[in-house]
Amino acid sequence: MPPAAPRSGDAIFASVERVNAELFTLTYGAIVRQLLTDLEEVEEVNKQLDQMGYNIGIRLIDEFLAKSNVSRCVDFKETAEVIAKVGFKMFLGVTASVTNWDADGTCCSIVLDDNPLVDFVELPDTCQGLYYCNILSGVIRGALEMVSMKTEVTWIRDMLRGDDAYELQVKLLNQVPEEYPYKDDE
Amino acid sequence: MKMIGVGKIKQYCNVLDKSLSKGKQEVSLSAFAFLFSELVQYNQTQVDNIAELERRLEDAGYAVGARVLELLCHRDKGNRRETRLLGILSFVHSTVWKVLFGKVADSLEKGTEHDDEYMISEKELLVNKFISIPKDMGTFNCGAFVAGIVRGVLDSAGFPAVVTAHFVPMEGQQRPRTTILIKFAEEVLRREARLG
């Protein structure tokens, strides 16, 4: 039986159960508020958000692979396209685009058209160092690590900090070949 | 003629200047479930016992509830606010539930033993959908988050109450249903009696 064709982000999003984005937005806001109260230091909150994102990413990748039927990506360029077009769409219902490829093809930018995390949000003066959406960078990093790609994900532009868009830079550090957990019997 | 070295001026957009969304945007249920799971797991690291964990989830929910009330009153209710007990209960059971969970709550009942108690029940709370409670956590219910949301809505609307979430085993069903128990403060009942 031939393998199923990869599904588009729109098709998957239409087929999964969905919830109101505002519940999602407000819950995320509650999380960030809790972290700010507990940790106080903005840098610590950034790190914790990234860690939470990482925890989500390592589990999210399974669902992504199961639902999207994407075949193994040939190169990092394809990986980035798939994240932007299928990944963001099927989970957050928004599209993203990939730009700013470097010469090696190991570093690119993902620009979000829309960001459900930040509805109703304004950063107060006391939180100017906060990367409010840092959970997203953790998710991407965690998910890619589970498919053997070690990456560094950072925010280039953040509308809550006065920029005109949400732009993430994804840099491929290295590809770790899959290791079998057992040594073959000699 | 080329513009050289035009610096980008940071535009801090005032969130109040942006138009309010219609509330029709959606995300996948699993995105929410992942996020909620992280909320619970993070709070587990911050507490020593179940009661504290429930309280923290409730507090997180409270903040959501207060904002949901403001949002809905402004957007869907034309800045009108319920002033009567049954009105606000109906608002929570129908409007708030529909917006947050996509359906009205399964039932709204008045407590039989106490005048100040009301119960909103749901066969399977959205937040509990992918959660199983280990036996050693006893009666812990992640619905505490939803109880917090309800308390946030009621409190901000002028109906202070103690709100808790309970599992109620149902005959013939594998998973117990969740009941959100609302116990209104005395002042609410007195005011209600005065209003006739």
Interface residues (C-beta under 8 A of the other chain):
Chain A: F13 V16 E17 R18 V19 N20 A21 E22 L23 F24 L26 T27 Y28 G29 A30 I31 R33 Q34 L35 D38 Q48 M52 N55 I56 R59 L60 E63 M90 F91 L92 G93 P116 D119 F120 V121 E122 I135 M159 R161 G162 D163 D164
Chain B: K8 K10 Q11 Y12 C13 N14 V15 S21 G23 Q25 E26 V27 S28 L29 S30 A31 F32 F34 L35 F36 S37 E38 L39 Q41 Y42 N43 Q46 R56 D59 A60 G61 A63 V64 R67 V68 L71 V99 L100 F101 G102 L126
